[in-house]
Amino acid sequence: MTSIPTTPEMRLKRVRMMADYQFGKGAGAVLFDDNATFLLSKTKRIRQVHSGGERIATVRARDGFFTLSMEGAKRLHCFLKAPAMRVVVIDDAVPFVAKGKTAFCKHVSSIDPGIRAMEEILVTDQNDKLLATGQLVLSPKEVLSSETGPAVLIRSGIEKEEKEEKDEE
C-alpha cells in the first residue's frame, strides 16, 4: 500500500512524477511550478492541482491519471512538440471544437500514433493552434479508419474558457 504524501513538497514531487509518467519526462515540472497548491479529498488524497489561483489538473479517482484544464493544456502544448499527444482536426471542425464540442472521427486529419484510447490529449488545428483538451475515445488506427462516431470527448475548449473569463470580469 502506498503512503499518502503529507507535506506540500511531497505532494509536488508526487504529482510531477505522475505527470512525467502520463505525458513524458519533464512534463511534471512544466505543468506544476513550485507555487502549486493542492485541493485534497476527505481522505487527504490529491484531487486538484492549482497554480496562481487557476486549476491546472484534476486527478481522476478511477485510475489516478490527470485531466487537464485549458491552462494545463496550454502549458503542455508549449512543452510537447507536434505531433506528440495531439489530435489535429480539419478547418470545418475548428469553431465547434474550440467551443467545447465533441471532435468526431470524420473531422480528424491526423493523430499522434503513440497515444492510446482513453488518454488525455490536446486537440489542435492544422497550424498547431491549441483548440481544446479532452479524452481520446478510440485508438489512433480506429479514429483514422472510421467515418462515424466520436474521436475525442472534449473537456474544455479554448473559446469556452475565454468566454468564462470575460463573464467573470
C-alpha positions in Angstrom: 0.0 0.0 0.0 1.4 3.4 -0.9 1.5 6.2 1.6 -0.3 9.5 1.2 2.1 12.4 0.8 1.6 14.8 3.8 3.7 17.9 3.0 3.4 20.3 0.1 6.9 19.3 -1.1 6.0 15.6 -1.1 2.7 16.3 -2.9 4.5 18.4 -5.5 7.1 15.6 -6.1 4.3 13.0 -6.4 2.2 15.0 -9.0 5.3 15.8 -11.0 6.2 12.1 -11.2 2.6 11.2 -12.2 2.7 13.9 -14.9 6.1 12.6 -16.2 4.6 9.1 -16.4 1.4 10.2 -18.2 2.8 12.9 -20.5 6.5 12.3 -20.8 9.7 13.2 -19.0 9.8 16.8 -17.9 6.1 17.4 -18.2 5.7 17.5 -14.4 8.0 20.5 -13.9 6.3 22.3 -16.8 2.7 21.7 -15.6 3.3 22.2 -11.8 5.5 25.1 -10.7 6.9 25.4 -7.2 3.9 27.5 -6.2 1.4 24.7 -6.9 -1.3 24.2 -4.3 -3.5 21.2 -3.7 -7.1 20.5 -3.1 -7.4 17.3 -1.2 -10.2 14.8 -0.8 -11.7 13.8 2.6 -9.2 11.0 2.7 -6.3 13.5 2.1 -5.6 12.3 -1.4 -4.7 14.9 -4.1 -7.8 15.7 -6.2 -6.8 19.0 -7.9 -3.6 20.9 -8.5 -3.8 24.7 -8.8 -1.2 27.4 -9.6 -1.8 31.1 -9.4 -5.4 30.6 -8.4 -6.1 28.5 -11.5 -6.8 24.8 -11.7 -4.1 23.1 -13.8 -5.2 19.5 -13.4 -7.6 17.1 -11.6 -6.7 13.6 -10.6 -9.3 11.0 -11.9 -10.4 8.9 -8.9 -10.9 5.8 -11.0 -7.4 5.5 -12.4 -5.2 8.2 -10.8 -4.4 9.9 -14.1 -4.7 13.7 -14.7 -7.4 15.5 -16.6 -6.2 18.9 -17.8 -7.8 22.4 -17.6 -7.1 24.7 -20.5 -4.3 26.3 -18.5 -2.7 22.9 -18.0 -3.3 22.1 -21.7 -1.6 25.4 -22.7 1.5 24.5 -20.6 1.7 21.0 -22.0 1.1 22.3 -25.6 4.2 24.6 -25.3 6.3 21.8 -23.9 5.4 19.0 -26.2 6.5 19.3 -29.9 3.9 18.4 -32.5 2.6 15.7 -33.2 3.1 14.5 -29.6 -0.2 13.9 -27.6 -2.2 15.7 -30.4 -5.3 15.1 -32.5 -5.5 17.5 -35.4 -8.9 18.5 -36.7 -9.9 19.8 -40.2 -10.8 23.5 -40.6 -14.5 22.9 -40.7 -14.5 21.5 -37.2 -12.3 24.2 -35.6 -15.1 26.5 -34.4 -17.1 23.7 -32.8 -14.1 22.0 -31.1 -12.9 25.4 -29.8 -16.3 25.9 -28.1 -16.0 22.6 -26.3 -18.0 20.3 -28.7 -17.0 16.7 -29.4 -14.5 16.1 -32.2 -15.8 13.3 -34.5 -13.7 10.8 -36.4 -14.6 12.3 -39.8 -13.1 15.6 -38.6 -9.7 14.3 -37.6 -6.9 14.9 -40.2 -4.0 13.5 -38.3 -3.3 11.9 -34.9 -0.2 11.0 -32.9 0.1 7.2 -33.4 1.7 6.8 -30.0 -1.4 7.8 -28.0 -3.9 5.2 -26.7 -7.7 5.2 -26.3 -8.9 6.9 -23.1 -5.7 9.1 -22.8 -5.9 12.8 -22.1 -4.9 14.6 -25.3 -4.6 18.0 -26.9 -6.7 19.0 -29.9 -5.2 21.4 -32.4 -5.9 22.9 -35.8 -3.8 22.3 -38.9 -1.3 25.0 -37.8 -0.9 23.5 -34.3 -3.0 26.2 -32.6 -4.4 24.7 -29.4 -8.2 24.4 -29.5 -9.2 22.1 -26.7 -8.3 19.3 -24.3 -10.1 16.0 -23.9 -10.1 12.3 -23.8 -9.4 10.1 -26.8 -12.2 7.6 -27.3 -10.7 5.2 -29.8 -7.2 4.1 -30.8 -5.5 6.2 -33.5 -6.0 3.5 -36.1 -9.7 3.3 -35.3 -10.1 7.1 -35.5 -8.5 7.3 -38.9 -10.3 4.4 -40.4 -13.8 5.4 -39.1 -16.1 7.9 -40.7 -18.6 7.9 -37.8 -18.7 8.4 -34.1 -16.7 10.5 -31.6 -13.0 10.6 -31.6 -12.4 13.0 -28.7 -14.7 13.8 -25.9 -13.8 17.5 -25.3 -13.4 18.6 -21.7 -12.7 22.2 -22.3 -12.4 24.3 -25.4 -10.3 27.5 -25.8 -13.2 29.7 -26.7 -15.4 28.4 -23.9 -12.6 29.2 -21.5 -12.1 32.7 -22.9 -15.9 33.4 -22.6 -16.0 32.3 -19.0 -13.0 34.6 -18.2 -14.8 37.6 -19.8 -18.0 36.8 -17.9 -16.1 36.9 -14.6 -14.7 40.4 -15.4 
